[in-house]
Amino acid sequence: MTDNNNRRVLAMALLVAILPGCATQPTLSEDESDPLEGTNRAIYDFNESLDTYVMRPVAEFYVDYTPELVRDGVTNFFNNLGYINVIFNEVLQGKLKQSVADIGRFTINSTLGIGGFIDIASAGSVPKHDEDFGQTLGVWGVDEGAYLVLPVLGPSSARDVPRYITSTLLNPLFYITSPIIFPSGVLGAVNERSNFLEATRLRDEAALDPYTFTREAYRQRRLNDIYDGNPPLEDLDQGNEGGEGDEGEEAADSVLRIE
């Protein structure tokens, strides 16, 4: 899908729906999409503790002492590696013209972009896309199933779990010896976390129940991804009844990017 397409409209719809519902003390919502909410909340709390005491401080240290140019290069490098998975899923979804264009993007950035550290394709206004096997299953008509919170990995669903397998198997780093893959994996995780420091701050300020906020933001984002930014109105509106308001638009816009 094309990045940021209809993202702001989706963010507003999401916030109108969930912020009024977060105005009271958090309780089990009995949401049919979240039958494992008790377990999910326990794992969510574990992930938040891990983030609070380990990942966030490390990411903040990384941001403080690593030049932005270097951080951008690291982000470009890992994004470029992940593009093999993007192309694979574009083919599975029948987006052949888009996959050919993205093969060109990957080739340009991998060669002229020095292994992907420089995103030359974006500088040349070549569109960037994001596809994974969870989206592919959604395009094929597979229902999202139960909402899940995975240890360390965070928000997911029964349909989205297989995407971690394909993205791992299609990542060239997976086939490199452990003395290289371990530090590169740590660097990738820390760099990824640093990209969302502001997003999580906004989330925590916007919602009294960050768990519910994150769950609904994740579900709406995945729906948006599957339909390339243009989900059917009835699907977008499903479960989104609530009061009016315009607070936290930026928070939802950011949280929609968190996974």
C-alpha positions as CSV (number, residue, x, y, z in Angstrom):
1,M,0.0,0.0,0.0
2,T,1.1,3.6,-0.5
3,D,2.4,5.2,2.8
4,N,0.1,7.5,4.8
5,N,-2.9,7.2,2.4
6,N,-6.0,8.3,4.3
7,R,-4.0,7.9,7.5
8,R,-5.2,11.2,9.1
9,V,-8.9,10.6,8.3
10,L,-8.5,7.1,9.8
11,A,-6.8,8.5,12.9
12,M,-9.7,10.9,13.5
13,A,-12.3,8.2,13.1
14,L,-10.4,6.0,15.5
15,L,-10.1,8.7,18.2
16,V,-13.7,9.7,18.0
17,A,-14.5,6.0,18.7
18,I,-12.1,5.1,21.5
19,L,-11.3,8.2,23.5
20,P,-14.8,8.5,25.1
21,G,-14.6,4.8,26.0
22,C,-11.2,5.4,27.7
23,A,-12.6,8.1,30.0
24,T,-13.4,5.7,32.8
25,Q,-11.2,3.2,34.8
26,P,-10.1,0.4,32.4
27,T,-12.1,-2.8,32.7
28,L,-12.4,-5.9,30.6
29,S,-14.3,-4.8,27.6
30,E,-15.7,-8.2,26.6
31,D,-14.9,-7.2,23.0
32,E,-15.7,-10.2,20.7
33,S,-12.5,-9.6,18.8
34,D,-10.5,-9.9,22.1
35,P,-11.7,-13.1,23.8
36,L,-8.3,-13.5,25.5
37,E,-8.2,-9.9,27.0
38,G,-7.3,-11.0,30.5
39,T,-4.2,-12.9,29.2
40,N,-3.5,-10.2,26.6
41,R,-3.5,-7.5,29.3
42,A,-1.0,-9.5,31.4
43,I,1.4,-9.9,28.5
44,Y,0.8,-6.2,27.6
45,D,1.8,-5.2,31.1
46,F,4.9,-7.4,30.8
47,N,5.9,-5.8,27.5
48,E,5.3,-2.3,29.0
49,S,7.6,-3.1,31.9
50,L,10.3,-4.5,29.6
51,D,9.9,-1.3,27.5
52,T,10.0,1.0,30.5
53,Y,13.0,-0.4,32.2
54,V,15.0,-1.7,29.2
55,M,14.0,-0.8,25.7
56,R,12.9,2.8,26.1
57,P,16.0,3.9,28.2
58,V,18.3,2.2,25.6
59,A,16.5,3.8,22.7
60,E,16.7,7.3,24.4
61,F,20.5,6.8,24.9
62,Y,20.8,5.7,21.3
63,V,19.0,8.9,20.1
64,D,21.1,11.1,22.4
65,Y,24.4,9.8,21.2
66,T,23.8,8.7,17.6
67,P,23.7,11.4,14.9
68,E,20.3,11.6,13.1
69,L,22.0,11.0,9.8
70,V,23.4,7.7,11.1
71,R,20.0,6.6,12.6
72,D,18.3,7.4,9.2
73,G,20.9,5.2,7.4
74,V,20.3,2.3,9.8
75,T,16.5,2.6,9.4
76,N,17.0,2.7,5.6
77,F,19.2,-0.4,5.7
78,F,16.7,-2.5,7.7
79,N,13.8,-1.3,5.7
80,N,15.6,-2.2,2.5
81,L,16.3,-5.7,3.8
82,G,12.6,-6.1,4.6
83,Y,11.7,-5.2,1.0
84,I,12.3,-8.8,-0.2
85,N,9.3,-9.7,2.0
86,V,7.3,-6.8,0.6
87,I,7.9,-8.0,-3.0
88,F,7.1,-11.6,-2.1
89,N,3.7,-10.6,-0.7
90,E,2.9,-8.2,-3.6
91,V,3.3,-11.2,-5.9
92,L,1.0,-13.3,-3.7
93,Q,-1.6,-10.6,-3.8
94,G,-1.5,-10.2,-7.5
95,K,0.1,-6.8,-7.5
96,L,2.5,-7.7,-10.2
97,K,3.0,-4.1,-11.6
98,Q,3.7,-2.8,-8.1
99,S,6.1,-5.7,-7.4
100,V,8.1,-5.0,-10.6
101,A,8.4,-1.3,-9.5
102,D,9.5,-2.4,-6.0
103,I,12.1,-4.8,-7.4
104,G,13.5,-1.7,-9.1
105,R,13.4,0.2,-5.8
106,F,15.2,-2.6,-4.0
107,T,17.8,-2.9,-6.7
108,I,18.5,0.8,-6.8
109,N,18.8,1.2,-3.0
110,S,20.9,-2.0,-2.7
111,T,23.4,-0.9,-5.3
112,L,23.5,2.9,-5.7
113,G,22.2,3.3,-2.1
114,I,25.2,1.4,-0.7
115,G,23.4,-1.6,0.6
116,G,20.3,0.4,1.4
117,F,21.8,2.9,3.8
118,I,20.8,5.7,1.4
119,D,17.2,5.7,0.2
120,I,17.8,6.9,-3.3
121,A,14.5,5.6,-4.6
122,S,12.5,7.8,-2.3
123,A,14.6,10.8,-3.1
124,G,13.7,10.1,-6.7
125,S,10.0,10.0,-5.8
126,V,9.6,6.3,-6.2
127,P,6.6,5.2,-4.1
128,K,7.3,3.0,-1.0
129,H,5.0,0.2,-0.1
130,D,4.5,-2.1,2.9
131,E,3.1,-5.6,2.5
132,D,3.3,-8.7,4.7
133,F,1.8,-12.1,4.9
134,G,-0.9,-11.0,7.4
135,Q,-2.1,-8.5,4.8
136,T,-1.9,-11.2,2.1
137,L,-4.1,-13.5,4.2
138,G,-6.5,-10.6,4.6
139,V,-6.6,-10.0,0.9
140,W,-7.4,-13.7,0.4
141,G,-10.4,-13.3,2.7
142,V,-9.0,-14.8,5.9
143,D,-10.7,-13.3,9.0
144,E,-8.5,-11.5,11.5
145,G,-9.4,-13.9,14.3
146,A,-8.7,-13.2,17.9
147,Y,-6.6,-10.2,18.9
148,L,-3.4,-11.2,20.5
149,V,-0.6,-9.5,22.4
150,L,2.7,-11.4,21.8
151,P,5.5,-11.3,24.3
152,V,8.1,-8.7,23.2
153,L,6.5,-8.4,19.7
154,G,3.4,-6.7,20.9
155,P,0.0,-6.3,19.1
156,S,-1.0,-9.0,16.6
157,S,-3.9,-11.3,15.7
158,A,-4.4,-14.9,14.8
159,R,-4.2,-14.0,11.2
160,D,-1.1,-11.9,11.5
161,V,1.1,-14.4,13.4
162,P,2.4,-16.2,10.3
163,R,3.8,-12.9,9.0
164,Y,6.6,-13.2,11.5
165,I,7.6,-16.5,10.0
166,T,7.7,-15.3,6.4
167,S,9.4,-12.0,7.2
168,T,12.1,-13.9,9.1
169,L,12.7,-16.5,6.4
170,L,12.9,-13.8,3.7
171,N,15.4,-11.6,5.7
172,P,19.0,-12.2,4.5
173,L,20.3,-11.7,8.0
174,F,18.6,-14.9,9.1
175,Y,21.1,-16.9,7.1
176,I,24.2,-15.1,8.5
177,T,26.2,-16.6,11.3
178,S,25.2,-15.7,14.9
179,P,28.2,-13.5,15.7
180,I,26.8,-11.1,13.1
181,I,23.1,-11.6,13.3
182,F,22.8,-11.1,17.1
183,P,24.4,-7.6,17.3
184,S,22.6,-6.6,14.0
185,G,19.3,-7.8,15.5
186,V,19.9,-5.8,18.6
187,L,20.8,-2.7,16.6
188,G,17.6,-3.1,14.5
189,A,15.4,-3.5,17.6
190,V,16.9,-0.5,19.3
191,N,16.8,1.7,16.2
192,E,13.1,0.6,15.5
193,R,12.2,1.5,19.1
194,S,13.9,4.9,18.8
195,N,11.7,5.7,15.8
196,F,8.6,5.5,18.0
197,L,9.6,7.3,21.2
198,E,7.4,10.3,20.4
199,A,4.5,8.0,19.3
200,T,4.3,6.1,22.6
201,R,4.5,9.4,24.5
202,L,1.6,10.7,22.6
203,R,-0.3,7.5,23.1
204,D,0.2,7.6,26.9
205,E,-1.0,11.2,27.0
206,A,-4.0,10.6,24.8
207,A,-5.6,7.5,26.4
208,L,-6.4,6.6,30.0
209,D,-6.3,3.0,28.9
210,P,-3.4,2.6,26.6
211,Y,-4.2,-1.1,26.1
212,T,-7.6,-0.4,24.5
213,F,-6.1,2.5,22.5
214,T,-3.3,0.3,21.2
215,R,-5.6,-2.6,20.4
216,E,-8.1,-0.5,18.4
217,A,-5.3,1.5,16.7
218,Y,-3.7,-1.8,15.6
219,R,-6.9,-3.3,14.3
220,Q,-7.8,-0.2,12.3
221,R,-4.3,0.1,10.9
222,R,-4.3,-3.5,9.7
223,L,-7.7,-3.0,8.1
224,N,-6.3,0.1,6.4
225,D,-3.3,-1.8,5.2
226,I,-5.3,-4.7,3.7
227,Y,-7.4,-2.3,1.6
228,D,-4.5,-0.1,0.6
229,G,-5.8,2.9,2.6
230,N,-9.4,2.6,1.4
231,P,-11.3,0.2,3.6
232,P,-15.0,-0.3,3.0
233,L,-17.0,2.3,5.0
234,E,-19.0,-0.4,6.9
235,D,-15.7,-2.1,8.0
236,L,-14.2,1.2,9.1
237,D,-17.3,2.1,11.1
238,Q,-17.7,-1.3,12.7
239,G,-17.4,-0.9,16.4
240,N,-16.6,2.8,16.1
241,E,-19.6,4.4,17.8
242,G,-18.8,7.1,20.3
243,G,-19.0,10.7,21.1
244,E,-17.5,13.6,19.3
245,G,-14.1,15.1,19.9
246,D,-10.9,16.2,18.2
247,E,-8.2,15.6,20.9
248,G,-5.4,13.3,20.3
249,E,-5.5,13.2,16.5
250,E,-1.7,13.3,16.4
251,A,-1.5,10.5,18.9
252,A,-3.7,8.1,16.9
253,D,-1.8,9.1,13.7
254,S,1.4,8.0,15.4
255,V,0.0,4.9,17.2
256,L,-1.3,3.6,13.9
257,R,2.3,3.1,12.9
258,I,3.2,1.1,16.0
259,E,3.5,-2.8,15.9
